[in-house]
C-alpha cells in the first residue's frame, strides 16, 4: 500500500511520537510511506523518520486556519496516488478531510487522540466532527472516547479503537529488581498546563507532608504550555511552590527530556494527575518499563492500571485522594513492588506493543480498501 500520514509537526508530543511509530512500523512492513507536516521547524522526532528514509512533504503554515495547507495537501494527494491517508489530531484531521474532499480518490482515516473533555467549544467541536462525514473511518486511541464517538449517529458505524504502540524492546524494566526505598522518588511527564492538574498534586504533597512529615522527591519532564491559559496556570504553579519552600526544595523541573526510559528507571513510580486524557503515552511507557503508576480515575486509566494491580487510582479533583494514592505506594513491601512491576510489564506486552498497533491499522486499511473496491464494482455494474 502507498500511505500518507499527516500531522502538524514532529515536536515532542504524544500524538507525534505515535504517528512516527506508526510510520516506521508500516515502512518496516513493506509499505510505501510518506508524511506531510505544516510546522516543519519542530523536529524532535525527525531523526527517527530520516533513519527509516521516509519522505516528508512540508508546508510552512502561518496564522490560524490555512487554505494553503488544504491546497498543498490536496495537490499532493492528486498527483501521488495514495491508497490511504491517515491524520492525527484535530487540525490535521480538518485539513485532511477538506483536502480529501477536493482531491478525491484516497481512503481517509482520521484519528482523535484525546477525550471529548478537551473540547474548548461545543460549536467548534461539533463542526469539526461533522467534517468526519468526509472521512472513511475514525480511530480513537482510547475505548472510552471510542464509545462516546459511537454515540454520534453520523459516526456510529465507522469508529474503531486502536491502542498506542511502543517498541517493547526499547522500553523495558531496569535490570535490578524494585526495592522499598526510604524516600519515594516520583516522576511526572507531560506539558505543564491546566489539563495536567499539577496544582492539585502540589496541594496533595502538602497534605502528605502533614501526615508523614516528609515530602517525596518530584521530578517533572515537559515543556511549559505557552498558550494564554497555560501561562496563567504556570504562574499559579510557580506562586504556589514559592509559598511552600519544603515542597519547592523537593520539586525538580527537567524540561523537555529525550531519555524517557532512563528517567522511568530512575524513579519509583510515575504520577499522572491529569484531568482528562486520550491514552497517555507516558502511562504506557511506564507500564512497559515495569513501573507502578499513580493516576487519575478518568477515561481509560482504570483499564490501564486496574487499581491495586499495576498502580493506584485517585480522584483528580481531590488532593486528599492523590495523597492517599502516594501513601498506598509508600506502604508497599518489596514483594508487592515486584508484583506491581511484573503486572505492569505483562500488561504492556499483551496490549501495548507497536507491532500490535501497526497490524491493527493494516487490517483496518485492508478492510476499508476492500469495501471501497466492492462499492466501485457495484457502481460500475449499476451503470
ABEGO torsion letter per residue (X at the ends): XBBBBBBABABBBAAAAAAAAAAAAAAAAGBBBBBBBABAABAAAAAAAAAAGBBBBBBBBBEBBBAAAAAAAAAAAAAAGBABBBBBEAAAAAAAAAAAAAAEGBBBBBBBABBAAABABAAAAAAAAAAAAABABBBBABAAAAAAAAABAAAAAABBBBBBBBBAAABBBBABBBBBBABBBBBBBEBBBAAAGAAAAAAAAAAAAAAAGBBBBBBBBEBBBABAAAAAAAAAAAAAAAABAAAAAABBBAEBBABAAAAAAABABBBBABABBBBBAAAAAAAAAGBBBBBBBBEAAAAAAGBGAAEBBBBAABAAAAAAAAAAAAABBAAAAAAAAAAAAAAAAAAABAAAAAAAAAAAAAAAAAAAAAAAAAAAAAX
